[in-house]
């Protein structure tokens, strides 16, 4: 457990028995503790044990703030709600129906992950509708004794929001600020299907900048203390990788050939700047082949093929 500010800490939940992949934030104050992005149910026992080291049990939690509903961020939410009838879940209005009834979410993820679903994510349980608060962006939420500003931040996902605490100057940004698995490391935009939108993502980055946060808390992984530099690196990489995907689509008509071209160029660049261990961990956090699928869908919506 690492402290970010008074009453704000985060825990490494040990995804795939590997450190530095998924971080869950703990907000501890006011009417009781809350979590930001509890992660997948496959890591719930680790999360529970590490909260327990602080004297916090699942029954003590009062809220879960979800940046978005992808299973690496939100998969454990239903399991937590099943064990705590007082738990309230905050999620964007586009994601709320899938938190209440995850059938379509599970089906979509299964198309991507196939037989690895259970091992990766564990059971995905529904949250009772009367315990879900839908967000649009622009709200102010009183959670764990703090007032959070909410912004709608699509681009990585159409149901993505970010939360800003003006007191600590920390913004909890999910995947909108990309992945950076160690301080000073590469900034990588995760681009899985189905709703990557580069222009929307760039506008969302502008919203994050407008908060003038001192720290960005990214789920993959942890605090970033130089927000402007980080976000500039993210935009540059997002535009580059989108261009790689477009060139692959224009060069080949076969999907496998397109993906091969994309992965070859992306992996060449990755090997120049990442150690083999870094590369392994980025693949765990967001497989590069999934990155192609999301960007290919984005370009195809724009008529590129």
Secondary structure, DSSP 8 states (H G I E B T S, - for coil): -EEEETTEEEEE--GGG-SSS-EEEEE--TTS-EEE----GGGHHHHHHHHHTTT--GGG--EEE-S---HHHHTTHHHHHHH-TT-EEEEEHHHHHHHH-THHHHHHHHHHHGGGHHHHH-------GGGEEEE-SS-EEEETTEEEEEEE--SS-TT-EEEEETTTTEEEEETTT-B--STT---B----SS---HHHHHHHHHHHHHHT-SEEEETTTEEES-HHHHHHHHHHHHHHHHHHHHHHHHH-SSHHHHHHHHHHHHHHHHHHHS-HHHHHHHHHHS-HHHHHHHHHHHHHHTT--
